[in-house]
Amino acid sequence: MAGHSAWKNIKHRKASVDAKRGKIWSKASRAIIVAARTGGADIRFNSTLRLAIDDAKAVNMPRDTIEKAVKKGSGDLGGEEFQAIRYEGYGPGGVAVIAEVLTSNINRTAPEIRMIFDKNGGNLGVPGSVSFGFVHAGVILIDRAAAKEDRLVEVALEAGADDVLEEDEVWQVTSRSAVLPVVRDAIEAAGIAVIEAQVMWVASSTVDIDSERAAEITRLVDALEENDDVQRVFTNANFLE
């Protein structure tokens, strides 16, 4: 997977997410509910649930709130039924955009997503219209100062990772989504601190974006992330600095 870079997009997304803390717990809770409903409540056998809980802990969600979400997903408590949907389209400058959604009402969400694209210089496409240009993979980010390359490569590949890349100030470890928790555990067990670990859409190739166009794309991404049903947004934009 050489050449698949995620760090710049993650930095931009983090800056946006940090400004929306009020909605983070709600979205994290939905992810836990859906993961538990789909794969069961035992994180030993449900890597998606394990990652969803890790994400919830990373934003300081209380343990009882996490446990409540797991119980809703497993059927021990009542709750809304959420459907996972992926919306794909193009933003300003032809940048490819993928929005992952968890919704209890697709008839409400679909026109909202279309309107967001339309109002922000984009066009909503059909399923598969842009995802062919991305790889769905596990991505682990590590500060470059936290690990020597040889040691990190040895630990990561032995645990099942596919590649280790040097990207700006971080190491980027990629893997199949199913083995991401195993790779992360091995890296942390080796005493190497992890910045972030998530399953994401990584662009196979990127579009260079200058500062003016970056502002337009950021407005589109921000508008999508403001929607309660949108969990995460990915693009193939390479923000030039």
Secondary structure, DSSP 8 states (H G I E B T S, - for coil): -TT---HHHHHHHHHHHHTTHHHHHHHHHHHHHHHHHHH-S-TTS-HHHHHHHHHHHHTT--HHHHHHHHHHHHTSS-----EEEEEEEE-GGG-EEEEEEEES-HHHHHHHHHHHHHHTT-EE--TTTTGGGEEEEEEEEEEGGG--HHHHHHHHHHHT--EEEEETTEEEEEE-GGGHHHHHHHHHHTT---SEEEEEEEESS-EEE-HHHHHHHHHHHHHHHHSTTEEEEEE-EEE--
